[in-house]
Amino acid sequence: MARIKSAVKNIRKTRRRRAVNIIRRGRLRSQIKRLRSLLAKKDAGGASRELARTLSLLDKSIGTGIIHRNTAARHKSRLTRQVNALQAVR
């Protein structure tokens, strides 16, 4: 266990940051699942609305360091392509 004051403080900071990051990562994953469920139901209108929210959340997640920018780009590309394909079928 750490005894030095700065090390103890760093442990506290790390625990707080970890808790916040877990919440943010869970929010992102839930949003992606919500969009994918709408795609599975073939709900084009709902999917296009959720796509905007999902893309926004992905961009915010890059800024806070939750996910890597290439991972976000991959998700954005695939989800956008699926939504566009669903709208083209209509």
C-alpha positions in Angstrom: 0.0 0.0 0.0 1.2 3.5 -0.8 2.4 5.7 2.0 3.6 8.8 0.2 0.9 11.5 0.1 1.1 12.0 -3.7 0.9 8.3 -4.4 -2.2 8.0 -2.1 -3.8 11.0 -4.0 -3.0 9.4 -7.3 -4.7 6.2 -6.3 -7.8 8.2 -5.3 -7.8 10.1 -8.6 -7.3 6.8 -10.6 -10.3 5.2 -8.8 -12.5 8.2 -9.6 -11.5 8.3 -13.2 -12.0 4.6 -13.6 -15.5 4.8 -12.2 -16.4 7.7 -14.6 -14.9 5.9 -17.6 -16.8 2.7 -16.8 -20.1 4.7 -16.8 -19.2 6.5 -20.1 -18.1 3.2 -21.8 -21.4 1.6 -20.7 -23.4 4.5 -22.0 -21.6 4.2 -25.3 -22.1 0.5 -25.6 -25.8 0.8 -24.7 -26.3 3.4 -27.4 -24.7 1.2 -30.0 -26.8 -1.8 -28.9 -29.9 0.5 -29.1 -29.1 1.4 -32.7 -28.3 -2.2 -33.7 -31.6 -3.4 -32.3 -33.4 -0.8 -34.4 -31.5 -2.0 -37.4 -32.5 -5.6 -36.6 -36.1 -4.5 -36.5 -35.7 -2.7 -39.8 -37.0 0.6 -38.3 -35.4 3.1 -40.7 -36.8 6.2 -39.1 -35.8 5.3 -35.6 -32.4 4.1 -36.7 -31.6 7.4 -38.5 -32.6 9.3 -35.3 -30.4 7.1 -33.1 -27.6 7.2 -35.6 -27.1 10.9 -35.0 -27.0 10.3 -31.2 -24.6 7.4 -31.6 -22.2 9.3 -33.8 -22.2 12.2 -31.4 -21.5 9.9 -28.5 -18.7 8.2 -30.4 -17.1 11.6 -31.1 -17.3 12.6 -27.4 -15.8 9.2 -26.4 -12.8 10.0 -28.6 -12.2 13.3 -26.8 -12.4 11.8 -23.4 -10.2 8.8 -24.3 -12.8 6.1 -23.8 -12.0 4.6 -27.3 -9.4 5.1 -29.9 -10.2 7.3 -32.9 -9.8 4.4 -35.4 -12.2 2.2 -33.4 -14.7 5.1 -33.4 -14.2 5.6 -37.1 -14.8 1.9 -37.8 -18.1 1.9 -35.7 -19.3 5.1 -37.4 -18.6 3.8 -40.9 -20.3 0.4 -40.3 -23.3 1.8 -38.6 -23.8 4.6 -41.1 -23.5 2.1 -44.0 -26.1 -0.2 -42.3 -28.6 2.7 -41.7 -28.1 3.9 -45.3 -28.7 0.4 -46.7 -31.9 0.1 -44.6 -33.2 3.4 -45.9 -32.4 2.4 -49.5 -34.5 -0.7 -49.2 -37.6 1.3 -48.2 
